[in-house]
Amino acid sequence: LKRVLRRSQSQRTPLPEMPGCCMAAPFSFDAIPPLRPGYKQRTPDFIGLGAPKAGTSWWNSLLLEHPDVHPHRLFDNKSPQDTKELNFFDHFSWRRPDAIEFDTYRKAFAAPKSGICGEWSAYYLGMPLAIERLHKVVPNTKILILVRDPVSRTISHLNHVTLNRGRSFRLTPAWLQFFSTYSVTPEAFLHSLYEHAIARVFRLYGRESTLVLQYEKCVADPQTELKRTYRFLGVDDDFVPENITNEVNRIEYVVDKPDAQQRRDMADFFVEDANRLAQLCPEIDTGLWPEVFEALNQRQLI
């Protein structure tokens, strides 16, 4: 039996390297680089909470083009997509971080005297207890949230996780199907239910400290929506980035896209949440989400 086990273990495909430190585990104090000349440690001026696959990489890149906006201290300009997100509060489940862990998070931010700094971790909005943990350590920061048509966002999320996480696990087709059914699909759908999470953000941080953006509006008129964002953060809103319309983090599609009827079925799943979201955030235009808007009309919710 021992010989069989040894032979089986020797024939296994080597495991891939773990993802970057901020995805694999909460970063430690030792991972934070020294302060840059002229920078001082400070609490974050803004935190982007989500949602994944709603244009957060694009919008974050436009923020960082502003001369007065600075990234967190673990950010690497050579690999911006890999280091954009700290993901610190993704890892604790129901355990509350201790005082050292909270203090470690605070130390991840610095900026020159005239600048501001922050981060954008796209999973915080839908990750259980992440918002509450964040509020415990930085109760006075400004919050950015970017939402997208829940049908399109869900499909993009399914594709992203299947392509990246699924491949990194080197799953066989059977295990990939199992992974998709019980892990990826529920995750993708649940991250498109916005209202409950945003209501929690409003309760903790207040509406005046929260800016909710809509991806479709940002695509249609990026300059106006970016001006709103800069103004909310308190920096010069006349600044216009050079790469305002550049696509960021676009990847190939490896999952089958749903047909028109399947998209309507998905919209029907999201319709109650979208109705509550529209009441909570009147600035969200559900007319920009075609299948959801149709479902709202059929239910006579608008």
C-alpha positions, 0 to 999 in steps of 0.5 A: 500500500505504501508503494502504491501511495508513493507511486501515486504521489510521484505521478501527480501534476505539480501544484502551481505557485500560489497567487500573489500575497494579497490574494493568498493571505492577508499581507504582513507588516514585513511585506510593506515596502519602506516609505518613499521620500517625501511620503508620510503614513496616513489612513486611506482617504478612499476605499473602493469596495467593488464590484468585481468585473464592473470596470474597477480596474479601469476606474482605479487606473484613471484615479491613479493617473491624477497627480494628487492620487496615490496607491497603497504602499504594496502597489507595483507599477510594473504589475498594476493588475496583480497589485491593485487590490489589497484584499486584506479583509477577504481572508478572515471569515467570521474571525475578527482581525486582532489589533496587530492585523488592524494596525498592519492594514493602516500602515499600508497607506502613505502619500505626500502632504498634498496628496491622497491615497487609497485602494480598490479591492473589488471583492469587499462589497460581496465578501461576508463581514469585509465591510464591517471589518473595514469600518472597524479599522477606517471608519472615516474614509470615503467609499467608492462603489461601481456597479454594472448590469447584473446579467453582463457582470455575472457572465464576465465574472463566470468567465474570469474565474473559470479562466484564471482560478480554474486554470491555476488549479489545473482541474480536469474537465470533470473537476472543472464542471464540479468547481463551476457548479458549486463554487463559481456560479453561486459566487458570480450570481451573488456578487451581482446582488448589490442592494443589501451590501450597499445598504450596509455601506450606507448604514456604516459610512453614510450616503454623504461619504459614499459614491455609487457609480454605474459602469454603463454611465462611465462608459457612455460619458467617462469624462463627466463621471470621472469629474464627479469622482475626482470632486467627491475625493476632493482633488482637482476635477479639471484634470483629464487623464490621457488614457481615459478610454483605454480598455483595462484588464480585458480577457478572452472568453472561455465560457459559452455566453447565454442566448437572449432567453437565458439572459432574460432568465438571469434578469428575472433572478436579479429583478427584486434586488435591482428594484430595491437598488433603484429605490436606495440609489435613484442615481442608478438608471436601470434603463441601461440594463436591458433585460433587467429593465424589461423584467421590472416592467413585466413585474410592474415595478417601474 
